[in-house]
Amino acid sequence: MCSNLRKALVLKHLSVRYASICEPKYIPVSGFTEYDIQTTSLGNKMIVSSAENVGMISRVGIAFRAGPRNETPDNLGVTHILRIAAGTSTKSSTQFAITRNIQEAGATLTCSVDREIVSYILEGTRTGVQKCLKYLRRVATEQLFHHWELSDNMPRVKLELATRPPQLRAVDLLHKAAYRSRGLGNSLYIPKHHLGKISSAKLESYVSANFVANRAAVVGLGVDHSSLVVFAESLGLQCGCEKNIASPYYGGEIRSDKGGDYAYIAIAAEGSKLSNPKEALAFAILQRAYGTGTYIKYTNENKSPFAKLLGSCPEANLVTALNVCYSDTGLFGALITSTSTKAGFFLESVLSILRSGDVSDCDFERGKIQLKNSVRFALENGLNGLEEITNQSLLIGCVTTPCQTICAIDTITKEDVLAAAKKVACSKLSIASVGTLHCLPFLDEMNC
């Protein structure tokens, strides 16, 4: 009886608190996936975007356009060390104080890096996030990079390098083959020959050049927008010079013979850029049309072209369509895992599909439905929603709501998807392979 009474009081409190926000009485634990997004541009050109999803967990992030594509030959791997160093001592707090106070509030603070963005994300209850915002600010904007703390984290860096899965290595090398050793071709991981060469001075120089207001965004999910604007203004970031390093697509081939029984292959052509939303959605539908694995749990039921190849070649363990979009370019292709003796046969089979430039009516309809469902399912996790708001704020400049995204998918026609498929069919290829490659033909030996 006591527990039922407590439950009733909690539900009553929630319904009163959020009555002006949402009409439904039932509130999902993770919050609603349909919400309006507010965006404010500050005087220093920093972007503040947030949404209220009425979830039990709040999330606040500080993000910068400072990913590995901004690295130079002198500081390759600096973003990897930057990620590892997140949470170490700052100008106002020691590493111990940061860890203790965040854990005491029941919150978590993480740093993530992709090829364009470095993000610091705080997650916790609403009261917990409010208590820990000062630590988020210090970790993201007041780094010190003590050399002894960097040395203490070196074993973790070496462990990450040693435990990278071969599929990740293949995708990493694919970017290098497509964009060469600059811009988007830079790895997410520090090169082994640079271990121990990223000093505190190099980290401070990189941060001062890239962690600036006009390259920053403060984003939130499950927070009050006006409070988030006040927090963003308190960061005190200065404007820096606007630099956009172009990363043109070239195409090429990289092979890394590592031995073993399997071959891991990533093959791609030039895809779509985020600044062209219609084309980006067409490529996303094409990805599902070609196949991204089964959508029915515990089954192998899949009618996509790539899945049919798996049935005809049992030696192949995995084939999935690969679609990566960046602000000014993209990659579209496939990721393949097969036994080394069948790698060549399977690669040519996948290549014939990519070079066909065709999509059936059935595959198109299935791809569109799967994409819409993928968007909805992904947004059930608030972290995915925050990541989407971050990417749109920093890389596109405008943020669309989940409902607007679903409506935009509905407007994509089969002709749009066919145009994307033909772009792949006509584009120069890039290929990266890892494993035992003696049965894998070189790119210029294939009929492509």
C-alpha positions as CSV (number, residue, x, y, z in Angstrom):
1,M,0.0,0.0,0.0
2,C,2.8,2.3,0.8
3,S,4.5,1.7,-2.5
4,N,1.3,2.3,-4.4
5,L,0.7,5.5,-2.5
6,R,4.2,6.7,-3.3
7,K,3.7,5.8,-7.0
8,A,0.5,7.8,-7.1
9,L,2.1,10.9,-5.6
10,V,5.0,10.7,-8.1
11,L,2.7,10.4,-11.0
12,K,0.5,13.3,-9.7
13,H,3.6,15.4,-9.3
14,L,4.8,14.7,-12.9
15,S,1.4,15.4,-14.4
16,V,1.1,18.7,-12.7
17,R,4.7,19.7,-13.4
18,Y,4.6,19.0,-17.1
19,A,0.9,19.8,-17.8
20,S,1.8,22.8,-19.8
21,I,4.3,20.9,-21.9
22,C,2.6,17.7,-23.0
23,E,-1.1,16.7,-23.0
24,P,-0.6,12.9,-22.6
25,K,-0.7,11.7,-19.0
26,Y,1.8,8.8,-19.6
27,I,5.4,9.9,-19.8
28,P,8.0,7.4,-21.1
29,V,11.0,6.9,-18.8
30,S,13.3,8.1,-21.6
31,G,11.1,11.0,-22.5
32,F,9.1,11.8,-25.6
33,T,10.7,11.4,-29.0
34,E,8.7,14.2,-30.5
35,Y,9.7,17.6,-29.3
36,D,10.3,21.2,-30.5
37,I,13.9,22.5,-30.7
38,Q,14.9,26.0,-29.7
39,T,18.0,27.6,-31.1
40,T,19.8,30.8,-30.1
41,S,22.9,32.3,-31.7
42,L,24.9,34.3,-29.2
43,G,26.8,37.5,-29.9
44,N,30.1,35.6,-30.0
45,K,28.6,33.3,-32.7
46,M,28.2,30.3,-30.4
47,I,25.1,28.2,-31.1
48,V,22.8,27.1,-28.2
49,S,20.2,24.4,-29.1
50,S,17.9,22.5,-26.7
51,A,14.7,20.6,-26.5
52,E,12.4,19.5,-23.7
53,N,11.6,15.8,-24.0
54,V,10.2,15.5,-20.4
55,G,12.5,12.7,-19.7
56,M,13.8,11.6,-16.3
57,I,17.4,12.1,-17.5
58,S,18.8,15.5,-18.6
59,R,21.8,15.8,-20.9
60,V,24.0,18.9,-21.6
61,G,26.8,18.9,-24.1
62,I,29.6,21.3,-25.1
63,A,30.8,20.6,-28.6
64,F,33.5,22.0,-30.9
65,R,34.3,21.6,-34.6
66,A,37.7,20.3,-33.6
67,G,37.8,16.7,-34.8
68,P,40.8,14.9,-36.4
69,R,40.2,16.6,-39.8
70,N,41.7,19.7,-38.3
71,E,45.0,17.9,-37.3
72,T,48.2,18.7,-39.0
73,P,51.2,16.4,-39.7
74,D,52.9,17.8,-36.6
75,N,50.1,17.0,-34.2
76,L,48.5,13.8,-35.6
77,G,46.6,12.0,-32.9
78,V,46.1,15.1,-30.7
79,T,42.3,14.6,-30.6
80,H,42.8,11.0,-29.4
81,I,45.0,12.2,-26.5
82,L,42.5,15.1,-25.9
83,R,39.7,12.5,-25.5
84,I,41.8,10.4,-23.1
85,A,42.7,13.5,-21.1
86,A,39.1,14.5,-20.5
87,G,38.4,14.7,-16.8
88,T,42.0,15.3,-15.7
89,S,42.9,18.4,-13.6
90,T,41.7,21.8,-14.7
91,K,42.4,25.4,-13.6
92,S,39.7,25.2,-10.9
93,S,39.4,21.5,-10.0
94,T,41.6,18.4,-9.5
95,Q,40.9,15.2,-11.3
96,F,39.9,13.7,-7.9
97,A,37.4,16.5,-7.2
98,I,35.8,16.2,-10.6
99,T,35.4,12.5,-10.4
100,R,34.2,12.5,-6.8
101,N,31.6,15.3,-7.2
102,I,30.1,14.0,-10.5
103,Q,29.8,10.5,-9.0
104,E,28.3,11.8,-5.8
105,A,25.6,13.5,-7.9
106,G,24.9,10.3,-9.8
107,A,25.9,11.8,-13.1
108,T,28.3,10.9,-15.8
109,L,30.7,13.0,-17.9
110,T,32.1,11.6,-21.2
111,C,34.1,12.9,-24.1
112,S,33.5,11.6,-27.7
113,V,35.4,12.4,-30.9
114,D,34.4,11.8,-34.5
115,R,36.2,13.2,-37.5
116,E,34.6,16.6,-37.3
117,I,33.4,17.1,-33.7
118,V,34.8,16.9,-30.1
119,S,31.9,16.7,-27.6
120,Y,31.8,16.8,-23.8
121,I,28.5,15.4,-22.5
122,L,27.0,15.5,-19.0
123,E,24.2,13.1,-18.2
124,G,22.2,12.6,-15.0
125,T,19.0,13.5,-13.2
126,R,17.8,17.1,-13.6
127,T,19.1,18.1,-10.2
128,G,22.3,16.1,-10.7
129,V,23.1,17.8,-14.0
130,Q,22.4,21.2,-12.4
131,K,24.9,20.6,-9.7
132,C,27.6,19.3,-12.1
133,L,27.4,22.0,-14.9
134,K,30.4,23.8,-13.4
135,Y,32.5,20.6,-13.8
136,L,31.3,20.2,-17.4
137,R,32.5,23.8,-18.0
138,R,35.8,23.3,-16.4
139,V,36.5,20.0,-18.2
140,A,35.6,21.4,-21.6
141,T,37.2,24.9,-21.3
142,E,39.8,25.0,-18.5
143,Q,42.1,22.1,-19.3
144,L,45.7,22.1,-18.0
145,F,47.2,18.9,-19.5
146,H,49.7,18.2,-16.7
147,H,52.5,16.0,-18.2
148,W,52.3,13.5,-15.4
149,E,48.6,13.0,-15.9
150,L,49.2,12.4,-19.7
151,S,51.9,9.9,-18.8
152,D,49.5,8.1,-16.4
153,N,47.0,7.7,-19.3
154,M,49.5,6.3,-21.8
155,P,48.7,2.6,-21.0
156,R,45.0,3.3,-21.9
157,V,46.0,4.8,-25.2
158,K,48.2,1.8,-26.1
159,L,45.3,-0.6,-25.0
160,E,42.9,1.2,-27.3
161,L,45.3,0.9,-30.2
162,A,45.9,-2.8,-29.6
163,T,42.2,-3.7,-29.2
164,R,40.8,-2.0,-32.3
165,P,38.5,-4.5,-34.1
166,P,39.6,-5.2,-37.7
167,Q,36.3,-3.8,-39.1
168,L,37.2,-0.5,-37.4
169,R,40.7,-0.6,-38.9
170,A,39.2,-1.2,-42.3
171,V,36.9,1.8,-42.1
172,D,39.7,3.9,-40.7
173,L,41.9,3.0,-43.7
174,L,39.0,3.5,-46.1
175,H,39.0,7.2,-45.1
176,K,42.7,7.4,-45.7
177,A,42.3,5.8,-49.1
178,A,39.5,8.1,-50.0
179,Y,40.8,11.4,-48.7
180,R,44.5,10.7,-48.4
181,S,46.6,11.5,-45.3
182,R,44.9,14.9,-44.6
183,G,41.6,16.3,-43.5
184,L,39.0,13.5,-43.3
185,G,41.7,11.0,-44.1
186,N,43.2,11.5,-40.6
187,S,42.6,8.6,-38.2
188,L,40.6,8.7,-35.0
189,Y,43.5,7.2,-33.3
190,I,47.1,8.4,-32.7
191,P,49.7,6.8,-35.0
192,K,52.1,4.5,-33.2
193,H,55.1,6.6,-34.2
194,H,53.5,9.6,-32.5
195,L,53.1,7.9,-29.1
196,G,54.7,10.1,-26.5
197,K,55.1,13.0,-28.9
198,I,51.9,14.9,-28.1
199,S,53.1,17.3,-25.4
200,S,51.1,19.6,-23.1
201,A,52.1,22.5,-25.3
202,K,50.7,20.9,-28.4
203,L,47.4,20.1,-26.7
204,E,47.1,23.7,-25.4
205,S,47.9,25.1,-28.9
206,Y,45.3,22.8,-30.5
207,V,42.6,23.7,-27.9
208,S,43.3,27.5,-28.1
209,A,43.0,27.4,-31.9
210,N,39.9,25.2,-32.2
211,F,37.9,25.5,-28.9
212,V,36.6,28.9,-29.8
213,A,33.1,30.4,-29.7
214,N,32.4,30.5,-33.5
215,R,33.3,26.8,-33.7
216,A,31.2,25.8,-30.6
217,A,27.7,24.7,-29.7
218,V,26.1,24.2,-26.3
219,V,23.3,21.6,-26.6
220,G,20.8,20.2,-24.2
221,L,18.0,17.6,-24.0
222,G,15.6,17.7,-21.1
223,V,16.7,21.2,-20.0
224,D,15.3,24.7,-19.9
225,H,16.5,26.7,-22.9
226,S,16.8,30.0,-21.1
227,S,19.0,28.5,-18.4
228,L,21.1,26.8,-21.0
229,V,21.7,30.2,-22.7
230,V,22.9,31.6,-19.4
231,F,25.2,28.7,-19.0
232,A,26.6,29.1,-22.5
233,E,27.3,32.8,-21.9
234,S,29.2,32.0,-18.7
235,L,31.7,29.9,-20.7
236,G,33.5,33.1,-21.7
237,L,34.8,31.7,-25.0
238,Q,36.3,34.1,-27.4
239,C,35.9,34.2,-31.2
240,G,38.6,32.7,-33.3
241,C,39.5,32.8,-36.9
242,E,37.1,30.8,-39.1
243,K,39.0,28.1,-40.9
244,N,37.5,25.3,-43.0
245,I,39.9,22.7,-44.2
246,A,38.7,21.3,-47.4
247,S,38.9,17.5,-47.8
248,P,38.3,16.6,-51.5
249,Y,37.5,13.0,-52.4
250,Y,40.3,11.2,-54.4
251,G,39.7,7.5,-54.2
252,G,42.4,4.8,-53.9
253,E,43.4,1.6,-52.2
254,I,45.1,0.6,-49.0
255,R,45.9,-3.0,-48.0
256,S,47.0,-4.2,-44.5
257,D,47.9,-7.9,-44.5
258,K,47.6,-9.0,-40.9
259,G,47.1,-12.7,-41.3
260,G,44.4,-14.9,-39.8
261,D,41.5,-16.7,-41.4
262,Y,39.4,-13.8,-42.5
263,A,39.4,-10.7,-44.7
264,Y,37.8,-7.5,-43.6
265,I,37.0,-5.2,-46.5
266,A,35.5,-1.7,-46.7
267,I,34.7,-0.4,-50.2
268,A,33.0,3.0,-51.0
269,A,32.4,5.7,-53.5
270,E,31.7,9.3,-52.9
271,G,28.5,9.8,-51.1
272,S,26.4,12.8,-49.9
273,K,27.2,15.8,-47.7
274,L,25.1,16.9,-44.8
275,S,24.7,20.4,-46.3
276,N,22.5,18.7,-49.0
277,P,19.7,17.2,-46.7
278,K,17.6,15.8,-49.6
279,E,20.5,13.9,-51.1
280,A,21.7,12.8,-47.7
281,L,18.2,11.3,-47.0
282,A,18.2,9.6,-50.4
283,F,21.6,7.9,-49.6
284,A,20.2,6.9,-46.2
285,I,17.3,5.2,-47.9
286,L,19.7,3.6,-50.4
287,Q,21.7,2.2,-47.5
288,R,18.7,0.4,-46.1
289,A,17.6,-0.7,-49.5
290,Y,20.9,-2.5,-50.2
291,G,20.8,-4.0,-46.7
292,T,22.1,-3.2,-43.1
293,G,21.3,-6.6,-41.5
294,T,18.2,-8.2,-40.2
295,Y,15.5,-6.1,-38.5
296,I,13.8,-9.1,-36.9
297,K,15.5,-10.1,-33.6
298,Y,16.9,-13.7,-33.5
299,T,16.3,-14.3,-37.2
300,N,18.2,-14.1,-40.5
301,E,15.2,-13.0,-42.4
302,N,16.3,-10.3,-44.8
303,K,15.3,-9.7,-48.4
304,S,17.9,-7.1,-49.2
305,P,20.4,-7.6,-52.1
306,F,23.3,-7.8,-49.8
307,A,21.5,-10.4,-47.6
308,K,20.8,-12.6,-50.5
309,L,24.5,-12.8,-51.2
310,L,25.0,-14.2,-47.7
311,G,22.7,-17.1,-48.5
312,S,24.6,-17.9,-51.7
313,C,28.0,-17.7,-50.0
314,P,28.0,-19.3,-46.5
315,E,31.7,-18.4,-46.1
316,A,30.7,-14.8,-45.9
317,N,30.0,-13.7,-42.3
318,L,28.8,-10.2,-42.8
319,V,27.9,-7.6,-45.5
320,T,26.3,-4.4,-44.7
321,A,25.8,-1.1,-46.6
322,L,28.1,1.7,-45.4
323,N,26.9,5.3,-45.4
324,V,28.9,8.1,-43.8
325,C,28.0,11.8,-44.2
326,Y,30.2,14.8,-43.4
327,S,29.6,18.5,-43.7
328,D,31.1,18.8,-47.2
329,T,31.4,15.2,-48.5
330,G,30.6,11.6,-47.7
331,L,31.2,7.9,-48.4
332,F,28.8,5.2,-49.5
333,G,29.6,1.6,-50.0
334,A,29.8,-1.7,-48.1
335,L,31.6,-3.4,-45.2
336,I,32.4,-7.0,-45.8
337,T,33.7,-9.8,-43.6
338,S,34.4,-13.2,-45.1
339,T,36.8,-16.1,-45.1
340,S,40.0,-15.2,-46.8
341,T,39.6,-17.8,-49.6
342,K,36.2,-16.4,-50.7
343,A,37.1,-12.7,-50.2
344,G,37.7,-12.0,-53.9
345,F,34.5,-13.7,-55.1
346,F,32.4,-11.9,-52.5
347,L,33.9,-8.5,-53.1
348,E,33.1,-8.7,-56.8
349,S,29.5,-9.7,-56.0
350,V,29.1,-6.7,-53.8
351,L,30.8,-4.5,-56.4
352,S,28.3,-5.6,-59.1
353,I,25.4,-4.4,-56.9
354,L,27.1,-1.1,-56.3
355,R,27.9,-0.6,-60.0
356,S,24.4,-1.6,-61.1
357,G,23.0,1.8,-60.1
358,D,19.5,0.2,-59.7
359,V,17.0,-0.1,-56.9
360,S,13.8,-2.2,-57.2
361,D,10.4,-0.8,-56.1
362,C,10.3,-3.3,-53.3
363,D,13.7,-2.4,-52.0
364,F,12.9,1.3,-52.2
365,E,9.7,1.0,-50.1
366,R,11.4,-1.3,-47.6
367,G,14.4,1.1,-47.3
368,K,12.1,4.1,-46.7
369,I,10.1,2.3,-44.0
370,Q,13.3,1.0,-42.3
371,L,14.8,4.5,-42.3
372,K,11.8,6.1,-40.6
373,N,11.7,3.3,-38.0
374,S,15.5,3.7,-37.4
375,V,15.1,7.4,-36.7
376,R,12.3,6.7,-34.3
377,F,14.0,3.9,-32.5
378,A,17.3,5.8,-32.3
379,L,15.6,8.8,-30.6
380,E,14.3,6.6,-27.8
381,N,17.8,7.0,-26.5
382,G,18.3,10.6,-25.4
383,L,22.0,10.4,-26.1
384,N,21.3,9.8,-29.8
385,G,18.9,12.8,-29.8
386,L,21.5,15.0,-28.3
387,E,24.1,13.8,-30.8
388,E,21.7,14.7,-33.7
389,I,21.1,18.2,-32.3
390,T,24.9,18.6,-32.0
391,N,25.7,17.6,-35.5
392,Q,23.0,19.7,-37.0
393,S,23.9,22.8,-35.0
394,L,27.6,22.6,-35.8
395,L,27.7,21.1,-39.3
396,I,24.5,22.4,-40.9
397,G,23.7,25.5,-39.0
398,C,20.0,24.8,-38.6
399,V,18.2,22.1,-36.5
400,T,15.1,20.1,-37.6
401,T,12.8,18.3,-35.2
402,P,12.3,14.5,-35.4
403,C,8.8,15.1,-36.9
404,Q,10.3,17.3,-39.6
405,T,12.9,14.6,-40.4
406,I,10.2,12.0,-40.8
407,C,8.2,14.3,-43.1
408,A,11.3,15.0,-45.2
409,I,11.9,11.2,-45.6
410,D,8.3,10.9,-46.9
411,T,9.1,13.4,-49.7
412,I,12.0,11.4,-51.1
413,T,11.0,9.7,-54.3
414,K,12.4,6.6,-56.0
415,E,14.0,8.9,-58.6
416,D,16.0,10.6,-55.9
417,V,17.3,7.2,-54.6
418,L,18.1,6.1,-58.2
419,A,20.1,9.3,-58.7
420,A,22.1,8.5,-55.5
421,A,22.6,4.9,-56.8
422,K,23.9,6.2,-60.1
423,K,26.2,8.6,-58.4
424,V,27.8,5.6,-56.6
425,A,27.9,3.6,-59.8
426,C,29.8,6.4,-61.6
427,S,32.1,7.5,-58.8
428,K,35.8,6.5,-58.4
429,L,36.1,3.7,-55.8
430,S,38.1,3.6,-52.6
431,I,38.9,0.3,-50.9
432,A,40.6,-0.7,-47.7
433,S,41.3,-4.3,-46.6
434,V,42.7,-5.9,-43.4
435,G,43.5,-9.6,-42.7
436,T,44.6,-12.3,-45.0
437,L,44.4,-10.8,-48.5
438,H,46.2,-13.3,-50.9
439,C,42.8,-14.2,-52.5
440,L,41.6,-10.6,-52.7
441,P,42.2,-8.9,-56.1
442,F,43.7,-5.4,-56.3
443,L,41.3,-2.6,-57.2
444,D,42.8,-2.2,-60.8
445,E,42.3,-6.0,-61.3
446,M,38.6,-5.9,-60.8
447,N,36.0,-5.1,-63.5
448,C,34.9,-1.8,-62.1
